[in-house]
């Protein structure tokens, strides 16, 4: 017999996520041209050691969404997580450090005050290590509701979800689409197809992953597959750009860091 509590919870989460994607939008035009942003969530040490040099060798920078509570920890899924030196080194090399909350809790489970407090804590954490105030945000698990979406829009220039696809025409900068490289999203094939379909009419593909290692987690990718993706990015002729730098193109009035205020 099915667990109806589990089914009910999944249906509820689907409705909340669908509502967050569909309503409370802040639509802006995607500028003409082909654009790609490379992102890492959480983020594991392997991504810093393996993927960052591959990106930097091409003269590119990525956006790294960090949770303060994960620094220096060891994850059952990802192994060793990033260190303070990783944060400083990436920032010094021009990479963007974005906010992923401090505790990595689903925004659907937090009140407005709790979400603001958690983001404020992450901002103070960054400040402690000399990292600029984060301008962009990624929802943990891609989970949001209308309240969370509105709250984040008050404090960050843009927010990213996990709904796959390319941002084209009118895009919602409160819930940007992003394509994962993980196995349950089809591995790298979806990203490779999206890259082939970029057009000069205006298309922005955000590609994200977690760990990058040979024996990677279900949410990560192998170094070989990541290299395949980077070669496809090169072949696409797209401009590789951080999330915030892309927002500067479309909403220059929101390009500055916005302070997180206590509720």
N, C-alpha and C positions, 0 to 999 in steps of 0.2 A: 504494500500500500504506500502511495506517495506521502512524503512529509509535507502536509499542506501548509504548515508554518513556513517552511523553506520556500515553497512555491509562491505563497503570498508575499514573502519578503522580496523575492526576485521580481514579482510583478510590480510591487511598490517602487523598487529601485528603478525599474524600467520607466515607469510613469514619471518619476522625479527627473531622471536624466533626459527623457524626451521633452519634458516641459522646459528644462533648463536650456536645451538646445534650440527649442522652437520659439520661446517667448523671452521677453526682457533683453532683446537684442540691441546692439549698437553697431549698425551696419555702416561699413565704409567701402569705398571702391578699391579693388585691387589694381595697382598701377600697371600700365603696360610693361611687358617683359616677363622673363622667366626667373623665378626666385626659389631658392631652397634654403631651409634652416635645418641644421643638425642639432638634435637635443639629446640630453641624457637625464634620466630621472633618478633621483635618490642620493648619490650615485656611487656605484662600486669602484673600488680601487683599480680593478682591471680595465675599466673604461679610461681612466686617467693614464695608466701605464701603456695601454695598447692602442686605443683609438685616438687619443689626443695627438700623439706624434704623427699618425697617419693623416690627420686633418691639417696639422700645422705644416707638414711637409708640402702641402698644396697652397700654403699661404692663406688658409681659411681659419675662422674661429667658430666655435659652437656655443650653444646655450646650455648651461648645466643647472638643473633645478635641484637645489639642495635642501635637505631637512637638517637643522642643527642637531637634533637628537641622534642622528645617525653617524655623526663624525666620530672616527676612531673606533667604531663598533665592528662587530663581526656578525654578518647575516647568515642564517641557515641557507638562504637561497643564493646569495651573491658572494659569500666569503667576506674578505676584508672590505670595509667601506673607506671612503676618502678621508684624508687627514687635513689638518689646518694648513700644512705646507702645500698640499694639492690645491686648496682654495686660493692661496696667495699666488702660487705659480701660474695657475690658469688665468687669474685676473690680470697678472702682470703681462701675460702674453696676449691680452686683448679679448679673451673669451668673456662671455656674459655669465654672471652668476645670478640665477633667478630664484624666486621663492617657491617652495613646495610645502609650506607650513613648517613649523618646528617639529611637531610630533608625528606627522604623517597620518593624521586621522582624517577620515572622510568628512568633507564639509557638510554632508547631509546629516551627520551626527552631532554637529556643533551648533549652538545658538549663535546669533550674530555677534554677541559680546565675546563668546569663547573663540570664534574664528578670528576676530580682530586681535584678541589677546595672543593667540598662538602665532599669528603673523608678525605681530609686534615683537614677540620674543625672538622670532627668527631674524628679524631686522637688527635687533640688538646684538644677537649672536654674530651676525656678519660684521657689524661695526667693531666688535671686540677683536676681530682678526683683520681689521683694516680693509674690509671689502665694502665697496660702494653700496648704498641702499639699493635693494633690488627693484627693478622696474616692471618686470614681467612675472607672471604667476602660472603655475601648472597645478590643476586640481589633483590631489592624490587619488589614485584609482580612476581618475576622470569623473569622479562623482560630484554632483552639484545639485542644488535646487535653486529656485528663483531668488530666495533670500541670500544665499551664498554668492550667487552670481552678481547680484546688485552690490553686496558688501565689498566684494573683491574689486568691482569696477570703480569704487570710490577711492581705492588705495593703490591700484596698479594700472599701468598703461594698457596692459593686455592680459588676457587669461587664455590658457590652452587646455583643451580637453584631450580625449583619446579616441574621438569618433573619427574613423579613417576617411581619407579623401584629400583632394587638393582644394585650397581656398581660391575661388575664382569669382569674377563678377563682383557681387556684394558679399563681403565676409563679415561675420560677427566677431569683433575683437574682444567680446566678453566670453567667447567660447570658440576659439580657433580649432579647426579640424587638424588632426595630426595622425600620421600613419606609423604604426608600430612595426618593428621587424620581428616580433616574437612569433613563436610557432603557431599559437592559436589564432593569429591574424593572417596565417598563410606564409609565414617566414618573410623572406625578402622579396618574394614575387610581386606582391601588391605594390611595394615601393618602386620596383623596377618598371612596372606597367605605368604607374603614375608619372614617373620621370619621362617615359617615352611620349606621354600625352600632354606634357607641358606646352603651352602655346604663348606666342608673343602678345596675344590679346590681353594677357594679365593672368598669371597663375603662380601661386605660392604653395609649395609643398613643404610641410614640416615633417621631418622624419625623426622618430625617437626610439631609443632602446634603453637598456639598463647595463648589464655586464657585457663585456666583450672578451671572451676567452674560449679556448678550444672546447672545454667541457662546461658550457654555459648553462645558465638556468633556463626555464621555459620562457622567461621574459627577456632573454638576452640573445646574443648572436655570436657566431664564431668570427675570429679575425679575418679568415678567408672570405666569408660572406660580407663582412663589413667593407673589405677592400673592393669587392664586386660592386657594392652600392656606391662607394665613392668614385669608382671609375665610371659608373653610369651617370652620376651627377656631373662629372667632367664632360662626358659625351653629350649631355643635354644642353650644354651651353648656358646653364642657369647661373645667375649671380648667387653665390653662397653668402648668406647674411644672417646675423643674429636676429632673434625675435624682436628685440627692442629697436635695433637699427631699421628693421623693416617698418615698424610702427612709426618711426620718425618720418618715413617717406609718405605715409598716408594720413597721419595725424600729428603734425609737428607741434601743435599746441599741447599735446599730451606726452611729449617725448621726455620731459624732465621727471626725475624721481618724485613720487608722491608719498608724503609721510603717512604712515599708518597711525591713526589716532585711537586712543582708548575709547571704548563705548561709554 
